[in-house]
């Protein structure tokens, strides 16, 4: 048993096949940006005698004293619970860190004020909350509560700032009223400009989160998404029109992104999936300006995996088909022209070269594209489907766990594994439109198992899906 386990460990590809949840990487990048704007921890005074630093410290202390347990302004929560989050300042000198902390004070003050506005409106149910809705009515704005900022959910920061900009007239109006006692949270024009810059920077991460959370895109989307975000961060970090505080935080976020971008070089899965996507092939890397040596290495990796695993797949079946066709070969010369005969094994091995020799195509569904060309690429299409079906995130896995918990309630704890799997698949396929309500109703209801008899188990592989 031990020797078999050792053989399995030796055969496991390990790092070359390792992938990471892209949404988790995205979360780490944004947190690296936003944590620069967190207020100082309780009991720790802000560095320096800057007026903004003292104001932030006073507001944050008041916020911590009044916040309930669901609020998360404690930075320790991020450091302890976010796997992979590192302090990118470790490679910076003390002077650089001091300069960074001073530069981010304006954004830190803006976020602290907005957090206080959201908290005060929510908790003053008899004075400020009624005045808030009255103000929205006077300004013909849709009545809504201002979202709270929760540090364990970075999107809440974007949602709060985005809401504040949309409801800027209402926030200005209610903070300007002396009787509301919110004048200290009022934002001037410069601070509103900083809020808009922060919102415009964070929107790309919001869009990426929504895109990769729905339908679980293929892993072939990861590198293009990283390239786009990296370009976005690099351009913004050099944009002199943005506030120095925004640019400084973006430079920190770019370091986190680059750290995980470099890890994709150690995994062959990302490269293979990219090459086998009809939209990319090797042309994507050439257009992106990647080094020729790296592109050649990528081609070699794809070729090695294809030759090792897929090129000679089902060779016995091909031989039998060839033998059958030989015995029943027609004597008519035109039936045996080279253009009409079946491809040889050597020709089948050249599927990869034929595929790479053509230009990329704009394809919205790569699975359908490969399935339609399964006769043209009988071996390569299997490899493409295997790699393109690798999800870019673990969202679907987490959803299955959640669905399983809802399905297996305390009154349904004896459902078999097969029944549980069938019900989860049925729900998923119904949402995708593969199973109609009429189809379920048309199925004949199986008779109940008589008392004392055991239910017949389904054969292994009954739910396997055949692509061919």
C-alpha positions as CSV (number, residue, x, y, z in Angstrom):
1,X,0.0,0.0,0.0
2,X,2.8,2.4,0.9
3,X,4.7,1.6,-2.3
4,X,1.5,2.3,-4.4
5,X,1.1,5.6,-2.5
6,X,4.7,6.5,-3.3
7,X,4.2,5.7,-6.9
8,X,1.1,7.9,-7.0
9,X,3.0,10.8,-5.4
10,X,5.9,10.4,-7.9
11,X,3.5,10.4,-10.8
12,X,1.5,13.4,-9.7
13,X,2.5,16.4,-11.9
14,X,2.3,18.9,-9.0
15,X,3.2,22.5,-9.7
16,X,3.0,22.2,-13.6
17,X,-0.7,21.5,-13.2
18,X,-1.4,23.8,-10.3
19,X,-3.9,26.6,-10.7
20,X,-5.2,29.2,-8.4
21,X,-8.7,30.7,-7.9
22,X,-8.6,33.9,-9.9
23,X,-11.2,35.6,-7.8
24,X,-9.0,35.0,-4.7
25,X,-6.1,36.6,-6.5
26,X,-8.3,39.5,-7.5
27,X,-9.4,39.8,-3.8
28,X,-5.8,40.0,-2.7
29,X,-4.9,42.7,-5.2
30,X,-7.8,45.0,-4.2
31,X,-7.1,44.4,-0.5
32,X,-3.5,45.4,-1.1
33,X,-4.8,48.7,-2.5
34,X,-7.6,49.4,0.0
35,X,-5.7,48.4,3.2
36,X,-3.5,51.5,2.6
37,X,-6.6,53.5,3.3
38,X,-7.7,51.7,6.5
39,X,-7.9,53.9,9.7
40,X,-5.2,53.3,12.3
41,X,-5.9,50.5,14.8
42,X,-7.3,51.2,18.2
43,X,-4.6,52.4,20.6
44,X,-2.2,53.3,17.8
45,X,-1.7,57.0,17.1
46,X,-1.2,58.2,13.6
47,X,2.3,59.1,12.6
48,X,3.2,62.7,12.4
49,X,1.4,65.9,13.4
50,X,-0.6,66.3,10.2
51,X,-4.0,67.7,10.8
52,X,-5.6,65.1,8.5
53,X,-3.9,62.3,10.4
54,X,-5.3,63.6,13.7
55,X,-8.8,64.1,12.3
56,X,-8.8,60.5,10.9
57,X,-7.6,59.2,14.2
58,X,-10.5,61.0,16.1
59,X,-13.1,59.9,13.6
60,X,-11.9,56.3,13.6
61,X,-11.8,56.1,17.3
62,X,-15.4,57.3,17.5
63,X,-16.4,54.9,14.8
64,X,-14.9,51.9,16.6
65,X,-16.6,52.9,19.9
66,X,-20.0,53.0,18.3
67,X,-19.8,50.3,15.6
68,X,-21.5,46.9,16.2
69,X,-19.8,43.5,15.9
70,X,-20.7,43.1,12.3
71,X,-18.6,46.1,11.2
72,X,-15.0,45.4,10.4
73,X,-12.6,48.2,10.7
74,X,-10.0,46.1,12.4
75,X,-7.1,45.4,10.1
76,X,-6.2,42.3,12.0
77,X,-9.2,40.6,10.5
78,X,-7.7,40.9,7.0
79,X,-4.3,39.8,8.0
80,X,-5.4,36.7,9.9
81,X,-8.2,35.5,7.6
82,X,-7.1,36.3,4.1
83,X,-4.9,33.5,2.8
84,X,-2.0,34.8,0.7
85,X,-2.3,38.4,1.7
86,X,1.2,39.9,2.2
87,X,2.4,43.3,3.2
88,X,4.0,44.6,0.1
89,X,5.9,47.2,2.1
90,X,8.4,44.7,3.3
91,X,10.7,45.6,0.4
92,X,10.4,49.3,1.0
93,X,12.7,51.5,3.1
94,X,11.5,53.3,6.2
95,X,11.5,56.6,4.3
96,X,9.4,55.1,1.5
97,X,6.9,53.7,4.0
98,X,6.7,57.0,5.8
99,X,6.1,58.8,2.5
100,X,3.5,56.3,1.4
101,X,1.6,56.6,4.7
102,X,1.6,60.4,4.4
103,X,0.4,60.3,0.8
104,X,-2.7,58.1,1.4
105,X,-4.1,60.3,4.2
106,X,-6.5,62.2,1.9
107,X,-8.2,59.0,0.7
108,X,-8.2,57.6,4.2
109,X,-10.0,60.7,5.4
110,X,-12.6,60.5,2.6
111,X,-13.5,56.9,3.3
112,X,-13.6,57.5,7.1
113,X,-16.1,60.3,6.6
114,X,-18.3,58.2,4.2
115,X,-18.3,55.3,6.7
116,X,-19.4,57.6,9.4
117,X,-22.2,59.0,7.2
118,X,-23.5,55.5,6.5
119,X,-23.3,54.4,10.1
120,X,-24.9,57.6,11.5
121,X,-27.9,57.5,9.1
122,X,-28.5,53.9,9.8
123,X,-28.4,54.1,13.6
124,X,-30.2,57.4,14.2
125,X,-33.7,55.9,13.5
126,X,-35.7,58.8,15.1
127,X,-33.9,61.9,13.8
128,X,-31.4,61.5,10.9
129,X,-33.0,58.5,9.2
130,X,-36.4,60.2,8.6
131,X,-34.6,63.3,7.5
132,X,-32.5,61.2,5.0
133,X,-35.6,59.9,3.3
134,X,-37.2,63.3,3.4
135,X,-34.2,64.7,1.6
136,X,-34.2,62.0,-1.0
137,X,-37.9,62.7,-1.7
138,X,-37.2,66.5,-2.1
139,X,-34.3,65.7,-4.5
140,X,-36.4,63.1,-6.5
141,X,-33.9,60.4,-5.7
142,X,-34.8,56.7,-5.3
143,X,-35.2,56.0,-1.6
144,X,-32.2,53.8,-0.6
145,X,-30.0,53.2,2.4
146,X,-26.3,53.9,2.0
147,X,-24.3,50.7,1.9
148,X,-22.0,49.9,4.8
149,X,-18.3,49.3,4.2
150,X,-17.2,45.9,5.5
151,X,-13.5,45.1,5.3
152,X,-14.0,41.4,4.7
153,X,-15.9,42.2,1.5
154,X,-13.9,44.7,-0.6
155,X,-16.8,45.2,-3.0
156,X,-18.6,47.0,-0.2
157,X,-16.0,49.8,-0.4
158,X,-16.8,50.3,-4.1
159,X,-20.5,50.0,-3.4
160,X,-20.3,52.7,-0.7
161,X,-18.3,55.1,-2.8
162,X,-20.4,54.5,-5.9
163,X,-23.6,55.1,-3.9
164,X,-22.1,58.3,-2.4
165,X,-21.3,59.8,-5.8
166,X,-24.8,59.0,-7.1
167,X,-26.4,60.5,-4.0
168,X,-23.9,63.3,-3.6
169,X,-26.6,66.0,-3.4
170,X,-28.4,64.2,-0.6
171,X,-25.2,63.6,1.4
172,X,-24.2,67.2,1.0
173,X,-27.6,68.4,2.0
174,X,-27.9,66.3,5.2
175,X,-24.3,66.9,6.4
176,X,-24.8,70.6,5.9
177,X,-27.7,70.8,8.3
178,X,-26.4,72.0,11.6
179,X,-29.2,70.3,13.6
180,X,-28.1,66.9,12.2
181,X,-24.7,67.3,13.9
182,X,-22.9,65.8,10.9
183,X,-20.9,68.8,9.8
184,X,-17.6,67.1,10.6
185,X,-18.4,64.4,8.0
186,X,-19.0,67.0,5.2
187,X,-16.9,66.5,2.1
188,X,-15.5,69.4,0.1
189,X,-15.0,69.5,-3.7
190,X,-11.5,68.2,-3.5
191,X,-12.6,65.2,-1.4
192,X,-15.4,64.4,-3.8
193,X,-12.9,64.4,-6.6
194,X,-10.8,61.9,-4.7
195,X,-13.9,59.7,-4.2
196,X,-14.6,59.8,-7.9
197,X,-11.1,58.8,-8.7
198,X,-11.2,55.9,-6.3
199,X,-14.5,54.7,-7.8
200,X,-13.2,54.9,-11.3
201,X,-10.1,52.9,-10.3
202,X,-12.1,50.2,-8.5
203,X,-14.8,49.7,-11.2
204,X,-12.5,47.3,-13.2
205,X,-12.2,45.0,-10.2
206,X,-16.0,45.1,-9.6
207,X,-16.6,44.2,-13.3
208,X,-14.0,41.4,-13.1
209,X,-15.6,40.0,-9.9
210,X,-19.1,40.0,-11.5
211,X,-17.8,38.4,-14.8
212,X,-15.8,35.6,-13.1
213,X,-18.6,34.9,-10.6
214,X,-21.1,34.0,-13.2
215,X,-21.0,30.9,-15.3
216,X,-17.4,30.2,-14.1
217,X,-15.3,31.3,-17.2
218,X,-12.6,29.0,-18.4
219,X,-9.0,29.2,-17.1
220,X,-8.1,30.5,-20.6
221,X,-9.6,33.9,-19.5
222,X,-7.2,34.4,-16.6
223,X,-4.0,35.6,-18.4
224,X,-6.0,38.1,-20.7
225,X,-7.8,39.4,-17.6
226,X,-4.5,39.8,-15.7
227,X,-2.9,41.5,-18.7
228,X,-5.8,44.0,-18.9
229,X,-5.8,44.7,-15.2
230,X,-2.0,45.1,-15.1
231,X,-2.2,47.6,-17.9
232,X,-5.0,49.4,-16.2
233,X,-3.0,49.7,-12.9
234,X,0.3,50.7,-14.7
235,X,-1.4,53.4,-16.7
236,X,-3.3,54.8,-13.7
237,X,-0.2,54.7,-11.4
238,X,1.6,57.0,-13.9
239,X,-1.4,59.3,-14.5
240,X,-0.3,62.6,-12.9
241,X,-4.0,63.8,-13.0
242,X,-4.8,61.3,-10.3
243,X,-4.2,62.1,-6.6
244,X,-0.8,61.0,-5.3
245,X,-2.6,58.9,-2.7
246,X,-4.4,56.9,-5.4
247,X,-1.3,56.4,-7.5
248,X,0.7,55.2,-4.5
249,X,-1.9,52.6,-3.5
250,X,-2.2,51.4,-7.1
251,X,1.6,50.8,-7.2
252,X,1.2,48.5,-4.2
253,X,-1.7,46.6,-5.8
254,X,0.4,46.1,-9.0
255,X,3.1,44.4,-6.9
256,X,0.6,41.9,-5.6
257,X,-0.8,41.2,-9.1
258,X,2.7,40.7,-10.5
259,X,3.6,38.3,-7.8
260,X,0.7,36.0,-8.8
261,X,1.2,36.7,-12.5
262,X,4.7,35.3,-12.2
263,X,3.3,32.1,-10.6
264,X,1.4,31.3,-13.8
265,X,4.8,30.7,-15.5
266,X,5.3,27.7,-13.3
267,X,2.0,26.1,-14.4
268,X,1.6,24.6,-17.8
269,X,-2.2,24.5,-17.6
270,X,-2.6,28.3,-18.3
271,X,-0.4,28.2,-21.4
272,X,-2.0,25.1,-22.9
273,X,-5.6,26.4,-22.3
274,X,-4.6,29.7,-23.9
275,X,-3.2,28.0,-27.0
276,X,-6.2,25.7,-27.4
277,X,-8.6,28.6,-27.3
278,X,-9.6,29.4,-30.9
279,X,-9.5,33.2,-30.1
280,X,-5.9,33.2,-28.9
281,X,-3.6,30.4,-30.1
282,X,0.0,31.6,-30.1
283,X,-0.9,34.9,-31.8
284,X,-2.1,36.4,-28.5
285,X,1.4,36.2,-27.0
286,X,3.0,37.6,-30.1
287,X,0.6,40.6,-30.2
288,X,1.2,41.1,-26.4
289,X,4.9,41.5,-27.1
290,X,6.1,38.4,-25.2
291,X,9.6,37.1,-25.8
292,X,10.1,34.7,-28.7
293,X,11.8,32.2,-26.5
294,X,8.9,32.1,-24.1
295,X,6.4,31.6,-27.0
296,X,8.6,28.7,-28.4
297,X,8.6,27.1,-25.0
298,X,4.8,27.4,-24.8
299,X,4.6,25.6,-28.2
300,X,6.9,22.9,-27.0
301,X,4.8,22.4,-23.8
302,X,1.6,22.0,-25.8
303,X,3.3,19.6,-28.3
304,X,4.8,17.5,-25.5
305,X,1.4,17.1,-23.7
306,X,-0.4,16.3,-27.0
307,X,2.2,13.7,-28.1
308,X,2.3,12.1,-24.7
309,X,-1.4,11.9,-23.9
310,X,-3.6,12.5,-26.9
311,X,-1.8,11.8,-30.2
312,X,-2.1,8.1,-30.0
313,X,-5.4,7.9,-28.1
314,X,-7.6,5.0,-29.2
315,X,-5.0,3.7,-31.6
316,X,-6.5,0.2,-31.3
317,X,-9.9,1.5,-32.4
318,X,-8.3,3.3,-35.3
319,X,-6.4,0.1,-36.3
320,X,-9.6,-1.9,-36.3
321,X,-11.4,0.6,-38.4
322,X,-8.5,0.6,-40.9
323,X,-8.5,-3.2,-41.1
324,X,-12.3,-3.2,-41.7
325,X,-12.0,-0.7,-44.5
326,X,-9.2,-2.7,-46.1
327,X,-11.2,-5.9,-46.3
328,X,-14.1,-4.2,-47.9
329,X,-12.1,-2.0,-50.2
330,X,-13.7,-1.0,-53.4
331,X,-12.0,-1.9,-56.7
332,X,-13.0,1.4,-58.3
333,X,-9.9,3.5,-58.6
334,X,-11.8,6.7,-57.8
335,X,-13.0,5.3,-54.4
336,X,-9.3,5.0,-53.4
337,X,-8.0,8.5,-54.4
338,X,-5.7,9.9,-51.6
339,X,-8.1,12.8,-51.1
340,X,-10.9,10.4,-50.2
341,X,-9.0,7.9,-48.0
342,X,-8.9,8.1,-44.2
343,X,-5.9,9.9,-42.7
344,X,-3.0,7.9,-41.5
345,X,-1.6,7.9,-38.0
346,X,1.1,10.3,-38.9
347,X,-1.4,12.7,-40.4
348,X,-3.5,12.5,-37.2
349,X,-0.4,13.5,-35.2
350,X,-0.1,16.7,-37.2
351,X,-3.5,17.9,-36.0
352,X,-1.8,20.4,-33.7
353,X,0.3,21.9,-36.5
354,X,-2.7,22.2,-38.7
355,X,-4.6,23.9,-35.9
356,X,-1.8,26.4,-35.1
357,X,-1.2,27.2,-38.8
358,X,-4.6,28.9,-39.1
359,X,-5.5,32.4,-37.9
360,X,-7.4,32.9,-34.6
361,X,-11.2,33.2,-34.8
362,X,-13.7,35.2,-32.8
363,X,-15.4,32.5,-30.9
364,X,-17.9,33.0,-28.1
365,X,-18.3,29.3,-27.2
366,X,-15.0,27.4,-27.6
367,X,-16.6,24.1,-26.6
368,X,-19.1,24.3,-29.4
369,X,-16.4,25.3,-31.8
370,X,-14.3,22.2,-30.9
371,X,-17.2,19.9,-30.9
372,X,-18.2,20.9,-34.4
373,X,-14.7,20.1,-35.6
374,X,-14.3,16.8,-33.7
375,X,-13.9,15.0,-37.1
376,X,-11.3,17.4,-38.3
377,X,-9.3,17.2,-35.1
378,X,-10.3,13.8,-33.6
379,X,-7.5,13.8,-31.1
380,X,-6.8,17.4,-30.5
381,X,-10.4,18.3,-29.8
382,X,-10.3,15.9,-26.8
383,X,-7.3,17.7,-25.4
384,X,-8.9,21.1,-25.9
385,X,-12.1,20.1,-24.1
386,X,-10.1,18.7,-21.2
387,X,-8.2,21.9,-20.7
388,X,-10.8,24.5,-21.6
389,X,-13.2,23.0,-19.1
390,X,-10.9,23.9,-16.2
391,X,-12.6,26.7,-14.2
392,X,-10.8,29.9,-13.5
393,X,-12.3,30.1,-10.0
394,X,-13.6,27.8,-7.3
395,X,-17.0,29.6,-7.3
396,X,-18.9,26.6,-8.8
397,X,-17.4,24.2,-6.2
398,X,-18.4,26.5,-3.4
399,X,-21.9,26.8,-4.8
400,X,-22.2,23.0,-5.0
401,X,-21.4,22.8,-1.3
402,X,-24.0,25.5,-0.6
403,X,-26.6,23.7,-2.7
404,X,-25.8,20.4,-1.0
405,X,-26.4,21.9,2.4
406,X,-29.8,23.3,1.3
407,X,-30.7,20.0,-0.3
408,X,-29.7,17.8,2.6
409,X,-31.8,19.3,5.4
410,X,-32.3,17.5,8.7
411,X,-35.4,15.7,7.4
412,X,-33.5,14.4,4.3
413,X,-30.4,13.1,5.9
414,X,-30.7,9.6,4.4
415,X,-30.5,10.5,0.7
416,X,-28.0,8.4,-1.1
417,X,-24.9,9.8,-2.9
418,X,-26.5,9.0,-6.2
419,X,-29.8,10.7,-5.4
420,X,-28.0,13.8,-4.0
421,X,-25.9,14.1,-7.2
422,X,-28.9,13.6,-9.4
423,X,-30.9,16.3,-7.7
424,X,-28.1,18.8,-7.8
425,X,-27.5,18.1,-11.5
426,X,-31.2,18.4,-12.2
427,X,-31.4,21.8,-10.5
428,X,-28.3,23.0,-12.4
429,X,-29.5,21.7,-15.7
430,X,-32.9,23.2,-15.2
431,X,-31.4,26.6,-14.6
432,X,-29.4,26.3,-17.8
433,X,-32.5,25.3,-19.7
434,X,-31.3,21.8,-20.5
435,X,-34.2,20.3,-18.6
436,X,-37.8,21.6,-19.1
437,X,-40.6,21.4,-16.6
438,X,-42.6,19.4,-19.2
439,X,-39.8,16.9,-19.4
440,X,-39.9,16.2,-15.7
441,X,-43.6,15.9,-15.7
442,X,-43.5,13.5,-18.6
443,X,-41.2,11.1,-16.9
444,X,-43.0,8.0,-15.6
445,X,-42.9,7.9,-11.8
446,X,-41.1,4.7,-10.6
447,X,-43.0,2.4,-8.2
448,X,-42.2,2.5,-4.6
449,X,-39.9,-0.2,-3.3
450,X,-41.9,-2.8,-1.2
451,X,-41.2,-2.9,2.5
452,X,-38.4,-5.2,3.4
453,X,-36.7,-5.0,0.0
454,X,-33.6,-2.9,-0.8
455,X,-33.6,-0.3,-3.4
456,X,-31.7,-1.3,-6.5
457,X,-28.6,0.8,-6.9
458,X,-27.8,2.4,-10.2
459,X,-24.8,1.2,-12.2
460,X,-21.6,3.1,-11.9
461,X,-21.3,5.8,-14.6
462,X,-25.0,6.0,-15.2
463,X,-24.8,9.8,-15.2
464,X,-21.7,10.1,-17.4
465,X,-22.0,12.5,-20.3
466,X,-20.7,11.4,-23.7
467,X,-19.6,14.2,-26.0
468,X,-19.4,12.1,-29.1
